Amino acid sequence: MAEPTVSASSIAESSVIHDLGYRRYDGPREGARGAFHALTWQGVRALLGIGRPLKAKVVPIFVTVVSMLPGLAAVAAAGASGGQIPIRYGATLGPQLIMFILLGAAQAPELFSRDQQHRVLPLYFTRDITRNQYSAARLLALFTVMFAICLAPLLLLYIGEIGIAKEPAKTFAEMRGKIGPVLALATATAWVIATVSALLASLTSRRAYATAAIIAAFLVTSGVVSGLHDVAGVPEAITTVANPLQGHRTLSLMLFGETTRAMELTPPPDVWVFLVSYFGVGVAATAALVWRIRRMSV
């Protein structure tokens, strides 16, 4: 028996469109640029925990407060001594690198691993935004947050040194030369940690694995480089630059004209060597991140 034919008109008459309650958007369509800005801003909000439960804010608040406590103590000591105890920027911020690494390890997976875990990448890539723009937007959000948090303790020292001076206006004029080192140190620190953390977080959808990989990347590299100097006799000038922890402390001191006994006995490489090395590491990590996102199956 032949099956009865169903006309298109009868299908249209029996069809029903259900309203699932999604919010409708009637505003202007901003295209790829608007999508890039929206994705970047959403990343910043996610990293800082804005509009999210309290537990999402714990890490950025904890790192910010803890990294600023030594600076606050240094300013208080300098003020109580009437300026007899100098404020040492490099010696105060250098040991805080582990806190910034913790921030990158905890928050970078919030962007890259979470997107893979919740399978939202197909939604992004079917719109105006490209994979390269996605990589740039996520990395920009991470770098912006890292830069702001790295800059905060340096600004505290800078403003505090001016505030406790007997002649703040004169001190401010004399300290203009420190603006460059402050920005350079914050940028170099945020650039390396953000790019390396973003790359490692993009490799897995498991946040725990990404966090462990980021922490291990910095700490293991530091241990291996120290071993190369002690066991293999690699020159200290090379290991100082290649060691993430030691290199950052040395750069922090050199940018502000500070020194230690060890640096006087064995002078480290010039500042530009550190900056070029950090820039190269960031560029390599960024290129690897873009390559990873381009070949990611969604």
Buried (B, 14 or more C-beta within 10 A) or exposed (E): EEEEEEEEEEEEEEEEEEEEEEEEEEEEEEEEEBBBEEBBBBBBBBBBBEEEEEEBEEBBEBBBEEBBEBBBEBBEBBBEEEBEEEBBBBBBBBBBBBBBBBBBBBBBBBBBBBBBEEEEBEEBBEEBBBBEBBBBBBBBBBBBBBBBBBBBBBBBBBEBBBEBBEEEEEBBEEBEEBEEBBEBBBBBBBBBBBBBBBBBBBBBBBBEBBBBBBBEBBBEBBEEBBEBBEEEEBEBEEBBBBBBBBBBBBBBBBBBEBBEEEBEEEEBBEBEBBBEBBBEBBEEBBEBBBEBBEEBEB
